[in-house]
Amino acid sequence: MLADIVKDPKFHILFSFIIGFGLASLCRPLCTSQGGSLQCRDYKAPDMKEIREHVYRIGQKCYKFNPQTMDCPATGGKIIEPFHALD
């Protein structure tokens, strides 16, 4: 019985719709409606002062970071843009 349902073309359409809807919900922006206005979260890296002054625990070890300013590579280097937040 289950094998017959899985082989049905209507099941394929329904299953594809459910998977597509699930993937689309994962890719949508993180926005909520508060007080009639739409509020979206946009994450950002911490401020340099915060990075210098705090100790971070990752797993069983603690780290203190020392950020450095450097020139961006002209070619070939991978540059990661920081995230930014609006609260």
N, CA, C and O atoms as a CHARMM CRD file, in Angstrom:
* protein
*
  348
    1    1 MET  N      0.81300  -1.18800   0.00000 PROA 1      0.00000
    2    1 MET  CA     0.00000   0.00000   0.00000 PROA 1      0.00000
    3    1 MET  C      0.86300   1.26100   0.00000 PROA 1      0.00000
    4    1 MET  O      0.62100   2.17200  -0.79200 PROA 1      0.00000
    5    2 LEU  N      1.86100   1.32500   0.87400 PROA 2      0.00000
    6    2 LEU  CA     2.74400   2.48400   0.92600 PROA 2      0.00000
    7    2 LEU  C      3.53100   2.61400  -0.37100 PROA 2      0.00000
    8    2 LEU  O      3.76900   3.72300  -0.84800 PROA 2      0.00000
    9    3 ALA  N      3.93100   1.49000  -0.93700 PROA 3      0.00000
   10    3 ALA  CA     4.67300   1.51500  -2.20200 PROA 3      0.00000
   11    3 ALA  C      3.81100   2.09000  -3.31900 PROA 3      0.00000
   12    3 ALA  O      4.32400   2.79500  -4.18800 PROA 3      0.00000
   13    4 ASP  N      2.52200   1.80400  -3.31100 PROA 4      0.00000
   14    4 ASP  CA     1.61900   2.35300  -4.32600 PROA 4      0.00000
   15    4 ASP  C      1.47600   3.86600  -4.17900 PROA 4      0.00000
   16    4 ASP  O      1.43100   4.58900  -5.17500 PROA 4      0.00000
   17    5 ILE  N      1.40500   4.34200  -2.94100 PROA 5      0.00000
   18    5 ILE  CA     1.28100   5.78500  -2.70000 PROA 5      0.00000
   19    5 ILE  C      2.53600   6.50900  -3.16200 PROA 5      0.00000
   20    5 ILE  O      2.44600   7.56500  -3.78700 PROA 5      0.00000
   21    6 VAL  N      3.69900   5.95600  -2.86400 PROA 6      0.00000
   22    6 VAL  CA     4.96900   6.58500  -3.23500 PROA 6      0.00000
   23    6 VAL  C      5.13900   6.63600  -4.74800 PROA 6      0.00000
   24    6 VAL  O      5.76500   7.56400  -5.26100 PROA 6      0.00000
   25    7 LYS  N      4.60400   5.67500  -5.46400 PROA 7      0.00000
   26    7 LYS  CA     4.73100   5.63600  -6.92500 PROA 7      0.00000
   27    7 LYS  C      3.71200   6.52900  -7.63300 PROA 7      0.00000
   28    7 LYS  O      3.83300   6.75600  -8.83700 PROA 7      0.00000
   29    8 ASP  N      2.72700   7.03300  -6.92300 PROA 8      0.00000
   30    8 ASP  CA     1.67500   7.86200  -7.51800 PROA 8      0.00000
   31    8 ASP  C      2.23700   9.23200  -7.92300 PROA 8      0.00000
   32    8 ASP  O      2.90700   9.86700  -7.10900 PROA 8      0.00000
   33    9 PRO  N      1.98700   9.70800  -9.15300 PROA 9      0.00000
   34    9 PRO  CA     2.47300  11.02400  -9.59500 PROA 9      0.00000
   35    9 PRO  C      1.95400  12.17300  -8.72700 PROA 9      0.00000
   36    9 PRO  O      2.64900  13.17700  -8.57000 PROA 9      0.00000
   37   10 LYS  N      0.76900  12.05000  -8.17000 PROA 10     0.00000
   38   10 LYS  CA     0.24100  13.10000  -7.29000 PROA 10     0.00000
   39   10 LYS  C      1.07100  13.20100  -6.01300 PROA 10     0.00000
   40   10 LYS  O      1.26900  14.29500  -5.48600 PROA 10     0.00000
   41   11 PHE  N      1.55300  12.07100  -5.52000 PROA 11     0.00000
   42   11 PHE  CA     2.41800  12.08100  -4.34200 PROA 11     0.00000
   43   11 PHE  C      3.71700  12.81800  -4.65100 PROA 11     0.00000
   44   11 PHE  O      4.21900  13.56700  -3.81300 PROA 11     0.00000
   45   12 HSD  N      4.26900  12.61200  -5.85200 PROA 12     0.00000
   46   12 HSD  CA     5.50800  13.29700  -6.24100 PROA 12     0.00000
   47   12 HSD  C      5.31300  14.80600  -6.22100 PROA 12     0.00000
   48   12 HSD  O      6.18100  15.53800  -5.74500 PROA 12     0.00000
   49   13 ILE  N      4.18500  15.27300  -6.73100 PROA 13     0.00000
   50   13 ILE  CA     3.90400  16.71000  -6.74500 PROA 13     0.00000
   51   13 ILE  C      3.77100  17.23400  -5.31700 PROA 13     0.00000
   52   13 ILE  O      4.36000  18.26000  -4.97700 PROA 13     0.00000
   53   14 LEU  N      3.01200  16.54500  -4.49100 PROA 14     0.00000
   54   14 LEU  CA     2.82300  16.96700  -3.10200 PROA 14     0.00000
   55   14 LEU  C      4.14200  16.94800  -2.33600 PROA 14     0.00000
   56   14 LEU  O      4.44300  17.88700  -1.59900 PROA 14     0.00000
   57   15 PHE  N      4.92100  15.90000  -2.50200 PROA 15     0.00000
   58   15 PHE  CA     6.20700  15.79300  -1.81300 PROA 15     0.00000
   59   15 PHE  C      7.15800  16.90400  -2.26400 PROA 15     0.00000
   60   15 PHE  O      7.85200  17.49500  -1.43700 PROA 15     0.00000
   61   16 SER  N      7.19500  17.19000  -3.56200 PROA 16     0.00000
   62   16 SER  CA     8.04500  18.26600  -4.07900 PROA 16     0.00000
   63   16 SER  C      7.61600  19.61500  -3.51300 PROA 16     0.00000
   64   16 SER  O      8.46000  20.44500  -3.17600 PROA 16     0.00000
   65   17 PHE  N      6.31800  19.83500  -3.40900 PROA 17     0.00000
   66   17 PHE  CA     5.80900  21.08100  -2.83900 PROA 17     0.00000
   67   17 PHE  C      6.23900  21.22600  -1.38400 PROA 17     0.00000
   68   17 PHE  O      6.67900  22.29900  -0.97300 PROA 17     0.00000
   69   18 ILE  N      6.11700  20.17100  -0.61300 PROA 18     0.00000
   70   18 ILE  CA     6.48800  20.21900   0.80600 PROA 18     0.00000
   71   18 ILE  C      7.98200  20.48800   0.96400 PROA 18     0.00000
   72   18 ILE  O      8.37300  21.31600   1.78600 PROA 18     0.00000
   73   19 ILE  N      8.81200  19.80800   0.19800 PROA 19     0.00000
   74   19 ILE  CA    10.26600  20.02900   0.26400 PROA 19     0.00000
   75   19 ILE  C     10.60600  21.45200  -0.18500 PROA 19     0.00000
   76   19 ILE  O     11.41400  22.12400   0.45600 PROA 19     0.00000
   77   20 GLY  N     10.00200  21.91100  -1.27000 PROA 20     0.00000
   78   20 GLY  CA    10.25100  23.27100  -1.75900 PROA 20     0.00000
   79   20 GLY  C      9.83400  24.32400  -0.75300 PROA 20     0.00000
   80   20 GLY  O     10.54900  25.30400  -0.54800 PROA 20     0.00000
   81   21 PHE  N      8.69700  24.13600  -0.12900 PROA 21     0.00000
   82   21 PHE  CA     8.22600  25.07900   0.88200 PROA 21     0.00000
   83   21 PHE  C      9.17700  25.10100   2.07600 PROA 21     0.00000
   84   21 PHE  O      9.46400  26.16900   2.61800 PROA 21     0.00000
   85   22 GLY  N      9.66300  23.94100   2.48700 PROA 22     0.00000
   86   22 GLY  CA    10.60800  23.86800   3.59800 PROA 22     0.00000
   87   22 GLY  C     11.91700  24.56900   3.28100 PROA 22     0.00000
   88   22 GLY  O     12.45100  25.29400   4.12000 PROA 22     0.00000
   89   23 LEU  N     12.44100  24.36300   2.07900 PROA 23     0.00000
   90   23 LEU  CA    13.68600  25.03300   1.68200 PROA 23     0.00000
   91   23 LEU  C     13.49100  26.53900   1.57000 PROA 23     0.00000
   92   23 LEU  O     14.36800  27.30800   1.96500 PROA 23     0.00000
   93   24 ALA  N     12.36000  26.96500   1.03900 PROA 24     0.00000
   94   24 ALA  CA    12.08800  28.39800   0.91300 PROA 24     0.00000
   95   24 ALA  C     11.97900  29.05900   2.28300 PROA 24     0.00000
   96   24 ALA  O     12.40800  30.19900   2.45600 PROA 24     0.00000
   97   25 SER  N     11.41200  28.35800   3.24900 PROA 25     0.00000
   98   25 SER  CA    11.29200  28.93600   4.58700 PROA 25     0.00000
   99   25 SER  C     12.65400  29.06700   5.26100 PROA 25     0.00000
  100   25 SER  O     12.83200  29.94100   6.10900 PROA 25     0.00000
  101   26 LEU  N     13.60900  28.22700   4.90900 PROA 26     0.00000
  102   26 LEU  CA    14.96100  28.34600   5.46100 PROA 26     0.00000
  103   26 LEU  C     15.70800  29.53400   4.87500 PROA 26     0.00000
  104   26 LEU  O     16.57100  30.10500   5.54100 PROA 26     0.00000
  105   27 CYS  N     15.39500  29.91500   3.64800 PROA 27     0.00000
  106   27 CYS  CA    16.12800  30.96800   2.94600 PROA 27     0.00000
  107   27 CYS  C     15.52300  32.35300   3.12700 PROA 27     0.00000
  108   27 CYS  O     16.09300  33.33200   2.64600 PROA 27     0.00000
  109   28 ARG  N     14.40000  32.46300   3.79700 PROA 28     0.00000
  110   28 ARG  CA    13.75700  33.76700   3.92700 PROA 28     0.00000
  111   28 ARG  C     14.47900  34.61100   4.97500 PROA 28     0.00000
  112   28 ARG  O     15.13000  34.05800   5.86100 PROA 28     0.00000
  113   29 PRO  N     14.37700  35.93600   4.89500 PROA 29     0.00000
  114   29 PRO  CA    15.01800  36.78600   5.89900 PROA 29     0.00000
  115   29 PRO  C     14.35000  36.62700   7.26000 PROA 29     0.00000
  116   29 PRO  O     13.17400  36.27300   7.35000 PROA 29     0.00000
  117   30 LEU  N     15.10000  36.88800   8.29600 PROA 30     0.00000
  118   30 LEU  CA    14.58200  36.76200   9.65300 PROA 30     0.00000
  119   30 LEU  C     13.91300  38.06900  10.05400 PROA 30     0.00000
  120   30 LEU  O     14.54300  38.92200  10.67900 PROA 30     0.00000
  121   31 CYS  N     12.65200  38.23200   9.70300 PROA 31     0.00000
  122   31 CYS  CA    11.91200  39.45500   9.98700 PROA 31     0.00000
  123   31 CYS  C     10.69200  39.12900  10.83900 PROA 31     0.00000
  124   31 CYS  O     10.08500  38.06700  10.70100 PROA 31     0.00000
  125   32 THR  N     10.34400  40.06300  11.72300 PROA 32     0.00000
  126   32 THR  CA     9.14400  39.91700  12.53600 PROA 32     0.00000
  127   32 THR  C      8.36500  41.22200  12.49600 PROA 32     0.00000
  128   32 THR  O      8.93700  42.29000  12.27600 PROA 32     0.00000
  129   33 SER  N      7.08200  41.13300  12.70600 PROA 33     0.00000
  130   33 SER  CA     6.23200  42.31300  12.73800 PROA 33     0.00000
  131   33 SER  C      6.04000  42.72200  14.19100 PROA 33     0.00000
  132   33 SER  O      5.48100  41.97000  14.98900 PROA 33     0.00000
  133   34 GLN  N      6.51500  43.93500  14.53300 PROA 34     0.00000
  134   34 GLN  CA     6.38300  44.43000  15.90000 PROA 34     0.00000
  135   34 GLN  C      5.76000  45.81400  15.85600 PROA 34     0.00000
  136   34 GLN  O      6.32600  46.73700  15.27000 PROA 34     0.00000
  137   35 GLY  N      4.60800  45.95700  16.46700 PROA 35     0.00000
  138   35 GLY  CA     3.95100  47.25500  16.52400 PROA 35     0.00000
  139   35 GLY  C      3.53600  47.77400  15.16100 PROA 35     0.00000
  140   35 GLY  O      3.51000  48.98600  14.94700 PROA 35     0.00000
  141   36 GLY  N      3.21500  46.89200  14.24600 PROA 36     0.00000
  142   36 GLY  CA     2.77800  47.31200  12.92100 PROA 36     0.00000
  143   36 GLY  C      3.90500  47.57000  11.93800 PROA 36     0.00000
  144   36 GLY  O      3.64100  47.81200  10.76000 PROA 36     0.00000
  145   37 SER  N      5.15900  47.52700  12.38600 PROA 37     0.00000
  146   37 SER  CA     6.28200  47.73200  11.46300 PROA 37     0.00000
  147   37 SER  C      7.11000  46.45400  11.37800 PROA 37     0.00000
  148   37 SER  O      7.15200  45.66200  12.32000 PROA 37     0.00000
  149   38 LEU  N      7.75400  46.26900  10.25900 PROA 38     0.00000
  150   38 LEU  CA     8.54400  45.06800  10.01400 PROA 38     0.00000
  151   38 LEU  C      9.96400  45.28000  10.52800 PROA 38     0.00000
  152   38 LEU  O     10.64900  46.20700  10.09600 PROA 38     0.00000
  153   39 GLN  N     10.41000  44.42400  11.45100 PROA 39     0.00000
  154   39 GLN  CA    11.74800  44.50000  12.02500 PROA 39     0.00000
  155   39 GLN  C     12.55900  43.30900  11.53500 PROA 39     0.00000
  156   39 GLN  O     12.16900  42.16200  11.75300 PROA 39     0.00000
  157   40 CYS  N     13.68400  43.57000  10.87500 PROA 40     0.00000
  158   40 CYS  CA    14.53900  42.49600  10.36700 PROA 40     0.00000
  159   40 CYS  C     15.85600  42.47300  11.13400 PROA 40     0.00000
  160   40 CYS  O     16.40500  43.52300  11.46800 PROA 40     0.00000
  161   41 ARG  N     16.35500  41.28300  11.40800 PROA 41     0.00000
  162   41 ARG  CA    17.65700  41.12800  12.06300 PROA 41     0.00000
  163   41 ARG  C     18.72900  40.95600  11.01400 PROA 41     0.00000
  164   41 ARG  O     18.56300  40.21800  10.04200 PROA 41     0.00000
  165   42 ASP  N     19.81800  41.64000  11.22400 PROA 42     0.00000
  166   42 ASP  CA    20.96400  41.55700  10.33900 PROA 42     0.00000
  167   42 ASP  C     22.18100  41.45800  11.25100 PROA 42     0.00000
  168   42 ASP  O     22.48400  42.41000  11.97000 PROA 42     0.00000
  169   43 TYR  N     22.87300  40.34800  11.23800 PROA 43     0.00000
  170   43 TYR  CA    23.94600  40.08800  12.19300 PROA 43     0.00000
  171   43 TYR  C     25.25900  40.72800  11.76100 PROA 43     0.00000
  172   43 TYR  O     25.53500  40.84900  10.56700 PROA 43     0.00000
  173   44 LYS  N     26.06600  41.13700  12.73600 PROA 44     0.00000
  174   44 LYS  CA    27.34600  41.76200  12.43400 PROA 44     0.00000
  175   44 LYS  C     28.43000  41.25900  13.37600 PROA 44     0.00000
  176   44 LYS  O     28.15700  40.73800  14.45700 PROA 44     0.00000
  177   45 ALA  N     29.65100  41.43200  12.93500 PROA 45     0.00000
  178   45 ALA  CA    30.79500  41.05800  13.76400 PROA 45     0.00000
  179   45 ALA  C     30.88600  42.01800  14.94800 PROA 45     0.00000
  180   45 ALA  O     30.43900  43.16000  14.84700 PROA 45     0.00000
  181   46 PRO  N     31.45600  41.57400  16.06600 PROA 46     0.00000
  182   46 PRO  CA    31.58800  42.46700  17.21300 PROA 46     0.00000
  183   46 PRO  C     32.55500  43.61100  16.92800 PROA 46     0.00000
  184   46 PRO  O     33.39900  43.51500  16.03700 PROA 46     0.00000
  185   47 ASP  N     32.42600  44.68400  17.68500 PROA 47     0.00000
  186   47 ASP  CA    33.30100  45.84200  17.57100 PROA 47     0.00000
  187   47 ASP  C     34.73500  45.44300  17.92400 PROA 47     0.00000
  188   47 ASP  O     34.94300  44.54800  18.74400 PROA 47     0.00000
  189   48 MET  N     35.72400  46.09900  17.31200 PROA 48     0.00000
  190   48 MET  CA    37.13800  45.76900  17.56300 PROA 48     0.00000
  191   48 MET  C     37.49500  45.89700  19.04200 PROA 48     0.00000
  192   48 MET  O     38.26400  45.08800  19.56300 PROA 48     0.00000
  193   49 LYS  N     36.94600  46.90300  19.72200 PROA 49     0.00000
  194   49 LYS  CA    37.23400  47.08800  21.14400 PROA 49     0.00000
  195   49 LYS  C     36.74300  45.88100  21.94600 PROA 49     0.00000
  196   49 LYS  O     37.42200  45.41300  22.86000 PROA 49     0.00000
  197   50 GLU  N     35.57400  45.39100  21.59700 PROA 50     0.00000
  198   50 GLU  CA    35.02000  44.22400  22.28300 PROA 50     0.00000
  199   50 GLU  C     35.88600  42.98800  22.04400 PROA 50     0.00000
  200   50 GLU  O     36.08200  42.18500  22.95600 PROA 50     0.00000
  201   51 ILE  N     36.40200  42.83200  20.82900 PROA 51     0.00000
  202   51 ILE  CA    37.25900  41.68300  20.51400 PROA 51     0.00000
  203   51 ILE  C     38.54000  41.73200  21.33400 PROA 51     0.00000
  204   51 ILE  O     38.98300  40.71000  21.85700 PROA 51     0.00000
  205   52 ARG  N     39.14200  42.92300  21.44900 PROA 52     0.00000
  206   52 ARG  CA    40.40400  43.06600  22.18300 PROA 52     0.00000
  207   52 ARG  C     40.23600  42.83300  23.69100 PROA 52     0.00000
  208   52 ARG  O     41.11900  42.26300  24.33100 PROA 52     0.00000
  209   53 GLU  N     39.10900  43.27100  24.25500 PROA 53     0.00000
  210   53 GLU  CA    38.94500  43.27600  25.71100 PROA 53     0.00000
  211   53 GLU  C     38.40000  41.97900  26.30400 PROA 53     0.00000
  212   53 GLU  O     38.50300  41.77600  27.51400 PROA 53     0.00000
  213   54 HSD  N     37.83000  41.10500  25.49700 PROA 54     0.00000
  214   54 HSD  CA    37.18000  39.92300  26.04200 PROA 54     0.00000
  215   54 HSD  C     37.96400  38.64700  25.75000 PROA 54     0.00000
  216   54 HSD  O     38.73800  38.57200  24.79600 PROA 54     0.00000
  217   55 VAL  N     37.74300  37.66100  26.59100 PROA 55     0.00000
  218   55 VAL  CA    38.28900  36.32200  26.39700 PROA 55     0.00000
  219   55 VAL  C     37.12400  35.43700  25.97100 PROA 55     0.00000
  220   55 VAL  O     36.05800  35.47000  26.58600 PROA 55     0.00000
  221   56 TYR  N     37.32700  34.64600  24.91700 PROA 56     0.00000
  222   56 TYR  CA    36.26700  33.81500  24.35300 PROA 56     0.00000
  223   56 TYR  C     36.55100  32.34800  24.63600 PROA 56     0.00000
  224   56 TYR  O     37.66700  31.87200  24.42700 PROA 56     0.00000
  225   57 ARG  N     35.53000  31.63100  25.11500 PROA 57     0.00000
  226   57 ARG  CA    35.65100  30.19600  25.34200 PROA 57     0.00000
  227   57 ARG  C     35.06700  29.48000  24.13100 PROA 57     0.00000
  228   57 ARG  O     33.90000  29.66900  23.78700 PROA 57     0.00000
  229   58 ILE  N     35.88900  28.66100  23.49500 PROA 58     0.00000
  230   58 ILE  CA    35.46000  27.84600  22.36100 PROA 58     0.00000
  231   58 ILE  C     35.81700  26.40800  22.71000 PROA 58     0.00000
  232   58 ILE  O     36.99000  26.03400  22.73000 PROA 58     0.00000
  233   59 GLY  N     34.80000  25.61500  22.98200 PROA 59     0.00000
  234   59 GLY  CA    35.05000  24.24900  23.42600 PROA 59     0.00000
  235   59 GLY  C     35.64800  24.27200  24.82000 PROA 59     0.00000
  236   59 GLY  O     35.10000  24.90400  25.72300 PROA 59     0.00000
  237   60 GLN  N     36.76300  23.59000  24.99900 PROA 60     0.00000
  238   60 GLN  CA    37.42800  23.51500  26.30000 PROA 60     0.00000
  239   60 GLN  C     38.55200  24.52900  26.44600 PROA 60     0.00000
  240   60 GLN  O     39.20100  24.57300  27.49100 PROA 60     0.00000
  241   61 LYS  N     38.80300  25.35400  25.41800 PROA 61     0.00000
  242   61 LYS  CA    39.91100  26.30600  25.46100 PROA 61     0.00000
  243   61 LYS  C     39.38900  27.73300  25.44800 PROA 61     0.00000
  244   61 LYS  O     38.29100  27.99700  24.95900 PROA 61     0.00000
  245   62 CYS  N     40.18600  28.65600  25.99100 PROA 62     0.00000
  246   62 CYS  CA    39.86200  30.08100  25.98000 PROA 62     0.00000
  247   62 CYS  C     40.84300  30.80300  25.06900 PROA 62     0.00000
  248   62 CYS  O     42.02100  30.45400  25.00000 PROA 62     0.00000
  249   63 TYR  N     40.33100  31.82700  24.36400 PROA 63     0.00000
  250   63 TYR  CA    41.13700  32.56700  23.40100 PROA 63     0.00000
  251   63 TYR  C     40.97600  34.05900  23.63400 PROA 63     0.00000
  252   63 TYR  O     39.89200  34.53400  23.97200 PROA 63     0.00000
  253   64 LYS  N     42.06700  34.79100  23.45100 PROA 64     0.00000
  254   64 LYS  CA    42.03900  36.24700  23.44500 PROA 64     0.00000
  255   64 LYS  C     42.55400  36.66400  22.08000 PROA 64     0.00000
  256   64 LYS  O     43.68200  36.34000  21.70600 PROA 64     0.00000
  257   65 PHE  N     41.72600  37.38000  21.33900 PROA 65     0.00000
  258   65 PHE  CA    42.05600  37.73900  19.96400 PROA 65     0.00000
  259   65 PHE  C     42.74200  39.09500  19.90600 PROA 65     0.00000
  260   65 PHE  O     42.45000  39.98800  20.70100 PROA 65     0.00000
  261   66 ASN  N     43.65200  39.23600  18.96200 PROA 66     0.00000
  262   66 ASN  CA    44.36100  40.48200  18.71800 PROA 66     0.00000
  263   66 ASN  C     44.17900  40.84000  17.24100 PROA 66     0.00000
  264   66 ASN  O     44.97400  40.41000  16.40600 PROA 66     0.00000
  265   67 PRO  N     43.14500  41.62000  16.90400 PROA 67     0.00000
  266   67 PRO  CA    42.89800  41.94200  15.49400 PROA 67     0.00000
  267   67 PRO  C     43.99500  42.83100  14.92200 PROA 67     0.00000
  268   67 PRO  O     44.54200  43.68600  15.61900 PROA 67     0.00000
  269   68 GLN  N     44.30800  42.62200  13.66000 PROA 68     0.00000
  270   68 GLN  CA    45.33000  43.40800  12.96900 PROA 68     0.00000
  271   68 GLN  C     44.74400  44.00500  11.69700 PROA 68     0.00000
  272   68 GLN  O     43.96600  43.35300  11.00100 PROA 68     0.00000
  273   69 THR  N     45.11700  45.24600  11.39300 PROA 69     0.00000
  274   69 THR  CA    44.71900  45.87200  10.14100 PROA 69     0.00000
  275   69 THR  C     45.76900  45.54200   9.10100 PROA 69     0.00000
  276   69 THR  O     46.96600  45.61300   9.37700 PROA 69     0.00000
  277   70 MET  N     45.32400  45.17800   7.90100 PROA 70     0.00000
  278   70 MET  CA    46.25900  44.85600   6.82500 PROA 70     0.00000
  279   70 MET  C     45.65200  45.26600   5.49400 PROA 70     0.00000
  280   70 MET  O     44.44400  45.47400   5.38700 PROA 70     0.00000
  281   71 ASP  N     46.50300  45.37900   4.48100 PROA 71     0.00000
  282   71 ASP  CA    46.03400  45.70500   3.13800 PROA 71     0.00000
  283   71 ASP  C     45.31100  44.50400   2.55100 PROA 71     0.00000
  284   71 ASP  O     45.67800  43.35600   2.79900 PROA 71     0.00000
  285   72 CYS  N     44.27300  44.79100   1.76600 PROA 72     0.00000
  286   72 CYS  CA    43.53800  43.72000   1.09900 PROA 72     0.00000
  287   72 CYS  C     44.37800  43.17900  -0.04900 PROA 72     0.00000
  288   72 CYS  O     45.06000  43.94800  -0.72700 PROA 72     0.00000
  289   73 PRO  N     44.33900  41.86100  -0.28100 PROA 73     0.00000
  290   73 PRO  CA    45.09900  41.29800  -1.39800 PROA 73     0.00000
  291   73 PRO  C     44.53200  41.78700  -2.73200 PROA 73     0.00000
  292   73 PRO  O     43.31600  41.88000  -2.90400 PROA 73     0.00000
  293   74 ALA  N     45.42700  42.09700  -3.67200 PROA 74     0.00000
  294   74 ALA  CA    44.99700  42.59400  -4.98400 PROA 74     0.00000
  295   74 ALA  C     44.27200  41.50500  -5.75900 PROA 74     0.00000
  296   74 ALA  O     43.23100  41.76300  -6.36300 PROA 74     0.00000
  297   75 THR  N     44.81000  40.28700  -5.75000 PROA 75     0.00000
  298   75 THR  CA    44.17000  39.18000  -6.46700 PROA 75     0.00000
  299   75 THR  C     44.37100  37.89000  -5.69700 PROA 75     0.00000
  300   75 THR  O     45.30900  37.75600  -4.91200 PROA 75     0.00000
  301   76 GLY  N     43.49200  36.95900  -5.93000 PROA 76     0.00000
  302   76 GLY  CA    43.67300  35.60900  -5.41900 PROA 76     0.00000
  303   76 GLY  C     43.29900  35.37000  -3.97700 PROA 76     0.00000
  304   76 GLY  O     43.08100  34.22000  -3.59400 PROA 76     0.00000
  305   77 GLY  N     43.21400  36.39900  -3.16200 PROA 77     0.00000
  306   77 GLY  CA    42.89100  36.18100  -1.76100 PROA 77     0.00000
  307   77 GLY  C     41.39500  36.16800  -1.52800 PROA 77     0.00000
  308   77 GLY  O     40.63700  36.83900  -2.22800 PROA 77     0.00000
  309   78 LYS  N     40.98500  35.40500  -0.54900 PROA 78     0.00000
  310   78 LYS  CA    39.56800  35.36200  -0.19400 PROA 78     0.00000
  311   78 LYS  C     39.32000  36.37600   0.91100 PROA 78     0.00000
  312   78 LYS  O     39.94500  36.31100   1.96900 PROA 78     0.00000
  313   79 ILE  N     38.40900  37.31700   0.66900 PROA 79     0.00000
  314   79 ILE  CA    38.07100  38.34400   1.64600 PROA 79     0.00000
  315   79 ILE  C     36.67100  38.05000   2.16100 PROA 79     0.00000
  316   79 ILE  O     35.73600  37.89500   1.37600 PROA 79     0.00000
  317   80 ILE  N     36.52600  37.97600   3.46000 PROA 80     0.00000
  318   80 ILE  CA    35.23100  37.72800   4.07700 PROA 80     0.00000
  319   80 ILE  C     34.72900  39.04100   4.65200 PROA 80     0.00000
  320   80 ILE  O     35.35700  39.61800   5.53900 PROA 80     0.00000
  321   81 GLU  N     33.59400  39.51100   4.14700 PROA 81     0.00000
  322   81 GLU  CA    32.99400  40.74000   4.64700 PROA 81     0.00000
  323   81 GLU  C     32.31600  40.44600   5.97900 PROA 81     0.00000
  324   81 GLU  O     31.67500  39.40500   6.12300 PROA 81     0.00000
  325   82 PRO  N     32.44400  41.34600   6.96100 PROA 82     0.00000
  326   82 PRO  CA    31.76400  41.11000   8.23200 PROA 82     0.00000
  327   82 PRO  C     30.26400  41.31900   8.07900 PROA 82     0.00000
  328   82 PRO  O     29.81100  42.06000   7.20700 PROA 82     0.00000
  329   83 PHE  N     29.51400  40.66200   8.93100 PROA 83     0.00000
  330   83 PHE  CA    28.07600  40.88000   8.97800 PROA 83     0.00000
  331   83 PHE  C     27.82200  42.18700   9.71300 PROA 83     0.00000
  332   83 PHE  O     28.69200  42.64900  10.45100 PROA 83     0.00000
  333   84 HSD  N     26.66900  42.78600   9.53500 PROA 84     0.00000
  334   84 HSD  CA    26.32900  43.99100  10.27400 PROA 84     0.00000
  335   84 HSD  C     24.91000  43.87200  10.80700 PROA 84     0.00000
  336   84 HSD  O     24.06100  43.21800  10.20200 PROA 84     0.00000
  337   85 ALA  N     24.65900  44.51700  11.95900 PROA 85     0.00000
  338   85 ALA  CA    23.36100  44.37100  12.61700 PROA 85     0.00000
  339   85 ALA  C     22.68100  45.71400  12.77700 PROA 85     0.00000
  340   85 ALA  O     23.32900  46.74200  12.97100 PROA 85     0.00000
  341   86 LEU  N     21.38200  45.68500  12.69200 PROA 86     0.00000
  342   86 LEU  CA    20.55600  46.85600  12.95700 PROA 86     0.00000
  343   86 LEU  C     19.53400  46.45100  14.00100 PROA 86     0.00000
  344   86 LEU  O     18.68300  45.60100  13.73500 PROA 86     0.00000
  345   87 ASP  N     19.60000  47.03200  15.16500 PROA 87     0.00000
  346   87 ASP  CA    18.62300  46.70400  16.22300 PROA 87     0.00000
  347   87 ASP  C     17.64600  47.82900  16.38100 PROA 87     0.00000
  348   87 ASP  O     16.74600  47.75100  17.21700 PROA 87     0.00000
